[in-house]
Amino acid sequence: MNVETQVAFPIIYDSVKLEAGLRLDMLIEKQLIVEIKAVEILHPVFEAQLMTYLKLTQRRLGLLINFNVPLIKDGIKRIAL
């Protein structure tokens, strides 16, 4: 599998390109965005962050993974557009 980490994506708005726009934690096979957290509670802002990444990069699937949980399966949230 092709896995890229800390992938920088520029943001293009109104014909202006911002080079330091987004930095994705992981991009797998150029399709799946993985956002990694280690927090007590997954706040809605983290889901909004991942949804923004999906929209701006024109991807359809993302995983929000929180490693601060007793069982890892309880820390994974799938988000699809």
C-alpha positions in Angstrom: 0.0 0.0 0.0 1.1 3.5 -0.8 1.1 5.5 2.5 2.1 9.1 2.7 2.5 11.0 6.0 2.3 14.7 6.7 1.1 15.4 3.2 1.0 19.2 2.4 -2.0 20.2 0.2 -2.2 23.7 -1.1 -5.5 25.6 -0.9 -6.7 27.3 -4.0 -9.3 30.0 -3.5 -10.4 32.6 -6.1 -7.3 31.8 -8.2 -4.9 32.4 -5.2 -2.8 29.4 -4.2 -1.8 29.0 -0.5 1.0 26.5 -0.3 0.8 25.9 3.4 -2.9 25.2 3.4 -3.4 21.7 4.7 -1.3 19.1 6.3 -2.9 15.6 6.3 -1.6 13.2 8.9 -1.9 10.2 6.5 -3.0 9.7 2.9 -3.4 6.1 1.9 -3.5 5.0 -1.7 -4.3 8.6 -2.7 -7.9 7.9 -1.5 -8.2 7.6 2.3 -7.4 10.4 4.6 -6.5 9.4 8.2 -6.5 12.0 10.9 -4.8 10.9 14.1 -5.6 12.2 17.6 -4.7 11.2 21.2 -7.4 13.1 23.2 -9.8 12.3 26.1 -12.9 13.2 24.1 -13.3 13.4 20.3 -14.9 16.9 19.9 -17.1 17.7 16.9 -14.4 20.1 15.7 -12.2 17.1 14.9 -14.9 15.7 12.6 -15.4 19.1 11.0 -11.7 19.3 10.4 -11.7 15.9 8.6 -14.8 16.8 6.6 -13.1 20.0 5.5 -10.0 18.0 4.5 -12.2 15.6 2.5 -14.0 18.5 0.7 -10.9 20.5 -0.1 -9.0 17.5 -1.4 -12.0 16.1 -3.2 -11.7 12.7 -1.4 -14.7 10.7 -0.2 -13.5 8.7 2.7 -11.7 9.5 6.0 -10.9 7.9 9.3 -10.6 9.8 12.5 -8.5 7.7 14.9 -8.2 8.4 18.6 -5.4 6.5 20.3 -6.4 7.6 23.9 -9.0 4.8 24.4 -8.8 1.4 26.1 -9.9 -0.4 22.9 -8.8 1.0 19.6 -12.0 -0.1 17.9 -13.8 2.4 20.1 -11.5 5.2 18.9 -12.1 4.9 15.2 -14.8 7.0 13.4 -15.4 6.6 9.7 -16.5 9.7 7.8 -17.7 9.5 4.2 -19.0 12.2 1.8 
